[in-house]
Amino acid sequence: QVQLVESGGGSVQAGGSLRLSCAASGRTFSSYAMGWFRQAPGKEREFVGVISWSGSRTYYADSVKGRFTISRDNAKNTVYLQMNSLKPEDTAVYYCAAGLREYTTTTVRSDFGSWGQGTQVTVSS
């Protein structure tokens, strides 16, 4: 099992930027894909993006493509979500998640087995 702790959330005006971090411990970090999801009030948790175990591949939801960037530093056991050009509809609790299987990149929520506690992002217009 891996433990994940997100940080970096906050409040920002539309058009602004935030960078979220997710620190992992308890398992070999560099063998697993890492994903970001978000959940707005009254809505289901949705996929935001994923980065492969090596960092060579990333996939994003259409709603954030071109604005959000995922990166990872395997030496620091940390994954990042850089969010630019934020919109009010990006307001949500953001969660990082670790893939269940080594060397497997997925966008499917059920393929992620460990989740952080979430960090709130609020974008005002």
N, C-alpha and C positions, 0 to 999 in steps of 0.2 A: 504494500500500500504506500502511496505517496501523499505527503501533506503539501497543500498549496495555500499560499497566502498572497492575496492581491493587495495592491496599494496604488495610490495615485489618482483616485477619483476625486470629484469635486464639482463645483459649479462654474460654469463658463457661459459667456454670451455666444450667440449664434455667430459662426464664422471663426470662432476660436479653436484652440488646440489643447489637448491633454495627452499625457502618456501614462498608460497603466503598466504596472509591473506585476509579475507573478513569480514569487520565489518558491522553489520546490525543494523538498527534502524527503529522505526516507527510502529512495529507490534510485536506481541508475537513471538519471534524467535524460542523458543523451541518446538513449535507445528508443524513446517514445515521442510520437507526435504530440503537439500541444495545441489546444484549441481555445478560442474565446467565444463565449455565448453571452446573450443579454436577455433580460426579462423586464418588460415594462409593466406597470400596474394593469391588472386585468387581462394580461396577454400571456401566451405561452412563451417559454424560454426558446429563443431562436439562435441559430448558428450565425456567427459573425465572421469567423475566419479560422484557419488552421495552418500550422507550419509543420513540415515534416521533421523527422528526428534529426536529420543532418542540417536542416535549415535551407536546403536547396530548393524546396518547393513550398509555395503558399497558395491557398485558395480562399476566396472571399465571397460573402453574400453580395448579390448585385447591389443591394442598398448601400453598401459601404465601399464598393470597389472604386479605386481611384482616390479615396479619401483616407482610408485606414491602411496601416502597414503593420504586419506582424514580423517580429524578429526574435532571435534567441541568442543567448550567450551560454553555451554548454559548460564553459569553465566556471560560470557563476550560478549555474542551475536556475537560470532566470529567463522568462519569456516576456516580451514587451508587446504592447498594442499602442502604436502611435495613431492618434485620431486628430485629423485636420479637418478644416471646413465643417465644423460640427453644426448640426441642425437640431432644432427642438425635438424632432422625432427620434433623435439618438438618445434621448433621456431614458435611462433604464439602470438597473443593477447589472453590472458586468461581472461575469464569472470566467475564470480560467479553468481548464479541465485537461487531464492527462489521458492519453489513449490507453486502451486496455491491452493492446498487443504490441510487442516490439516491432519496430521497422515497418509499421503499417500506418499509412496516412488516410484519414477518413473525415468526412463531414457529417457523419451520422451521430446524433446525440447519444444514442444507446451504446455506441462504441467507445465512449469515454467513461472511465471508471472512477476517477477521483476528481473532486470539485473543491474549489476554494469557497470561502465564505461570501464572496461578492463584494463589490465596491460600487457605490452610487455615483452615477454621472448625471448631472442635471444641466441642460442647455436651455437658456432663456432667450426669448426672441427680442 
